Amino acid sequence: MTTLLDLLAQAKELDEQAAQVHAILSRRLFPDGRRRMPSLRPSINHRYQVGNCSGYLVVGLFPDGTPGEIFVVAPGALGGLLDAWATQWSVARQQGASLAKLLDKGIGHRFEPAGWTDNPSIGYAYSLIDYISLWIAKRFGIEPWASMPARSPRQIELEEG
């Protein structure tokens, strides 16, 4: 008969094995580890207005001047959602994800709030994630769709005016 103590010992052994597997996979997937941001780093602060929603975007920069993290301040429950998205975006970027691919994944997302922006180089934004991705792409001179095999609907829209 299996006792509770036996089950606890098995669970502990499984946890240790899982930690070992996680460590091995992490070393193989990210051989250089996470490219952490320096304690003291430059950043760009940007105030945005999309439809009737305004807030702030902070882009923390790696020493080479490329974006390494983002923070988004937005009102209400949307602020929590965008904070989670920005954290994942930042960790992905620090793990070596391509800036162009991250921006391409954000461009074109549609949800409220959406609307005209106070930024003449962007015009209409489908969502705050769409706006943030477009703003970062324009600010850093990146065409996220340039490395993609097919043109996105948003790329066609931006190219045609």
Secondary structure, DSSP 8 states (H G I E B T S, - for coil): ---HHHHHHHHHHHHHHHHHHHHHHHHHH-TT------SS--EEEEEEEETTEEEEEEEEE-TTSSEEEEEEE-SHHHHHHHHHHHHHHHHHHHTT--HHHHHHHHTT---SS-EEBS-TTT-EESSHHHHHHHHHHHHTT--GGGGSSS--HHHHHHHH-
